[in-house]
């Protein structure tokens, strides 16, 4: 990969990190425990509220996982190891990195 491609990917990663951090902040502000008055709300409504809460928790976990991957990719860019497969050491195809800039394995090693 050339410098221009790496610079573009770095900018993409920084934007994505910013968006995810903003979503995480909004989620924290709105993700408080749901308490329903059981005398007024039926069983299905309580189950629906609990399911919604679990889905929100899972979405938060996925956002945090993605943030860790983004930080790793940015660190590899800074240290010069970005774009190399963790398994075989070969260069990861630029098309793969343009789709998922946090990729750490080439297609051959991913398929193994």
C-alpha positions as YAML, in Angstrom:
chain: A
units: angstrom
residues:
- id: 1
  name: UNK
  ca: [0.00, 0.00, 0.00]
- id: 2
  name: UNK
  ca: [1.21, 3.47, -0.74]
- id: 3
  name: UNK
  ca: [1.18, 6.46, 1.62]
- id: 4
  name: UNK
  ca: [-1.93, 8.01, 0.07]
- id: 5
  name: UNK
  ca: [-3.96, 4.82, 0.57]
- id: 6
  name: UNK
  ca: [-2.80, 4.50, 4.16]
- id: 7
  name: UNK
  ca: [-3.61, 8.15, 4.83]
- id: 8
  name: UNK
  ca: [-7.11, 7.67, 3.41]
- id: 9
  name: UNK
  ca: [-7.68, 4.55, 5.52]
- id: 10
  name: UNK
  ca: [-6.41, 6.36, 8.61]
- id: 11
  name: UNK
  ca: [-8.91, 9.16, 8.04]
- id: 12
  name: UNK
  ca: [-11.68, 6.60, 7.56]
- id: 13
  name: UNK
  ca: [-10.73, 4.88, 10.83]
- id: 14
  name: UNK
  ca: [-10.64, 8.17, 12.75]
- id: 15
  name: UNK
  ca: [-14.09, 9.13, 11.42]
- id: 16
  name: UNK
  ca: [-15.50, 5.71, 12.28]
- id: 17
  name: UNK
  ca: [-14.00, 5.88, 15.78]
- id: 18
  name: UNK
  ca: [-15.55, 9.29, 16.31]
- id: 19
  name: UNK
  ca: [-18.98, 8.07, 15.17]
- id: 20
  name: UNK
  ca: [-18.83, 4.99, 17.40]
- id: 21
  name: UNK
  ca: [-17.71, 7.01, 20.42]
- id: 22
  name: UNK
  ca: [-20.61, 9.42, 19.86]
- id: 23
  name: UNK
  ca: [-23.06, 6.51, 19.61]
- id: 24
  name: UNK
  ca: [-21.60, 5.00, 22.79]
- id: 25
  name: UNK
  ca: [-22.09, 8.30, 24.63]
- id: 26
  name: UNK
  ca: [-25.72, 8.58, 23.48]
- id: 27
  name: UNK
  ca: [-26.28, 4.95, 24.43]
- id: 28
  name: UNK
  ca: [-24.93, 5.54, 27.94]
- id: 29
  name: UNK
  ca: [-27.24, 8.50, 28.40]
- id: 30
  name: UNK
  ca: [-30.35, 6.64, 27.24]
- id: 31
  name: UNK
  ca: [-29.50, 3.09, 28.30]
- id: 32
  name: UNK
  ca: [-30.67, 3.19, 31.87]
- id: 33
  name: UNK
  ca: [-32.53, 0.30, 33.45]
- id: 34
  name: UNK
  ca: [-36.11, -0.03, 32.31]
- id: 35
  name: UNK
  ca: [-38.57, -0.15, 35.16]
- id: 36
  name: UNK
  ca: [-42.17, -0.85, 34.39]
- id: 37
  name: UNK
  ca: [-45.14, -0.63, 36.71]
- id: 38
  name: UNK
  ca: [-46.21, -4.25, 36.77]
- id: 39
  name: UNK
  ca: [-49.75, -3.34, 37.80]
- id: 40
  name: UNK
  ca: [-50.23, -1.28, 34.62]
- id: 41
  name: UNK
  ca: [-48.11, -3.08, 32.04]
- id: 42
  name: UNK
  ca: [-48.78, -6.58, 30.78]
- id: 43
  name: UNK
  ca: [-46.35, -9.49, 30.71]
- id: 44
  name: UNK
  ca: [-45.68, -9.14, 26.97]
- id: 45
  name: UNK
  ca: [-44.81, -5.47, 27.34]
- id: 46
  name: UNK
  ca: [-42.33, -6.29, 30.11]
- id: 47
  name: UNK
  ca: [-40.79, -9.05, 27.99]
- id: 48
  name: UNK
  ca: [-40.55, -6.66, 25.05]
- id: 49
  name: UNK
  ca: [-38.85, -4.03, 27.21]
- id: 50
  name: UNK
  ca: [-36.36, -6.60, 28.56]
- id: 51
  name: UNK
  ca: [-35.62, -7.83, 25.03]
- id: 52
  name: UNK
  ca: [-35.03, -4.26, 23.86]
- id: 53
  name: UNK
  ca: [-32.67, -3.71, 26.77]
- id: 54
  name: UNK
  ca: [-30.68, -6.86, 25.93]
- id: 55
  name: UNK
  ca: [-30.45, -5.84, 22.28]
- id: 56
  name: UNK
  ca: [-29.12, -2.43, 23.33]
- id: 57
  name: UNK
  ca: [-26.52, -4.09, 25.57]
- id: 58
  name: UNK
  ca: [-25.36, -6.33, 22.72]
- id: 59
  name: UNK
  ca: [-25.14, -3.36, 20.34]
- id: 60
  name: UNK
  ca: [-22.96, -1.59, 22.92]
- id: 61
  name: UNK
  ca: [-20.70, -4.62, 23.24]
- id: 62
  name: UNK
  ca: [-20.25, -4.74, 19.47]
- id: 63
  name: UNK
  ca: [-19.46, -1.02, 19.34]
- id: 64
  name: UNK
  ca: [-16.79, -1.44, 22.03]
- id: 65
  name: UNK
  ca: [-15.29, -4.43, 20.17]
- id: 66
  name: UNK
  ca: [-15.16, -2.39, 16.97]
- id: 67
  name: UNK
  ca: [-13.48, 0.49, 18.82]
- id: 68
  name: UNK
  ca: [-10.77, -1.90, 20.04]
- id: 69
  name: UNK
  ca: [-10.19, -3.10, 16.46]
- id: 70
  name: UNK
  ca: [-10.00, 0.50, 15.23]
- id: 71
  name: UNK
  ca: [-7.45, 1.42, 17.91]
- id: 72
  name: UNK
  ca: [-5.38, -1.61, 16.92]
- id: 73
  name: UNK
  ca: [-5.45, -0.62, 13.25]
- id: 74
  name: UNK
  ca: [-4.47, 2.97, 14.07]
- id: 75
  name: UNK
  ca: [-1.61, 1.67, 16.22]
- id: 76
  name: UNK
  ca: [-0.39, -0.55, 13.36]
- id: 77
  name: UNK
  ca: [-0.51, 2.45, 11.01]
- id: 78
  name: UNK
  ca: [1.61, 4.49, 13.44]
- id: 79
  name: UNK
  ca: [4.16, 1.69, 13.95]
- id: 80
  name: UNK
  ca: [4.39, 0.71, 10.28]
- id: 81
  name: UNK
  ca: [2.83, -2.75, 10.53]
- id: 82
  name: UNK
  ca: [-0.49, -1.90, 8.95]
- id: 83
  name: UNK
  ca: [-1.60, -4.06, 6.05]
- id: 84
  name: UNK
  ca: [0.48, -7.12, 6.92]
- id: 85
  name: UNK
  ca: [-1.22, -10.42, 7.75]
- id: 86
  name: UNK
  ca: [-0.76, -11.46, 11.38]
- id: 87
  name: UNK
  ca: [-0.52, -15.14, 10.39]
- id: 88
  name: UNK
  ca: [1.68, -15.34, 7.29]
- id: 89
  name: UNK
  ca: [3.16, -11.84, 7.17]
- id: 90
  name: UNK
  ca: [2.10, -11.24, 3.56]
- id: 91
  name: UNK
  ca: [0.50, -7.96, 2.53]
- id: 92
  name: UNK
  ca: [-3.30, -7.87, 2.85]
- id: 93
  name: UNK
  ca: [-5.04, -6.94, -0.40]
- id: 94
  name: UNK
  ca: [-5.94, -3.25, -0.51]
- id: 95
  name: UNK
  ca: [-9.48, -4.10, -1.63]
- id: 96
  name: UNK
  ca: [-9.98, -6.13, 1.54]
- id: 97
  name: UNK
  ca: [-8.67, -3.28, 3.67]
- id: 98
  name: UNK
  ca: [-10.91, -0.78, 1.91]
- id: 99
  name: UNK
  ca: [-13.94, -2.88, 2.90]
- id: 100
  name: UNK
  ca: [-12.72, -3.61, 6.45]
- id: 101
  name: UNK
  ca: [-9.78, -1.40, 7.42]
- id: 102
  name: UNK
  ca: [-9.41, -3.32, 10.71]
- id: 103
  name: UNK
  ca: [-8.60, -6.63, 8.96]
- id: 104
  name: UNK
  ca: [-5.59, -8.42, 10.38]
- id: 105
  name: UNK
  ca: [-5.50, -11.45, 8.07]
- id: 106
  name: UNK
  ca: [-5.22, -11.98, 4.35]
- id: 107
  name: UNK
  ca: [-7.92, -13.97, 2.54]
- id: 108
  name: UNK
  ca: [-5.84, -17.18, 2.45]
- id: 109
  name: UNK
  ca: [-5.32, -17.16, 6.21]
- id: 110
  name: UNK
  ca: [-8.92, -16.17, 6.89]
- id: 111
  name: UNK
  ca: [-10.18, -19.15, 4.91]
- id: 112
  name: UNK
  ca: [-8.00, -21.63, 6.81]
...
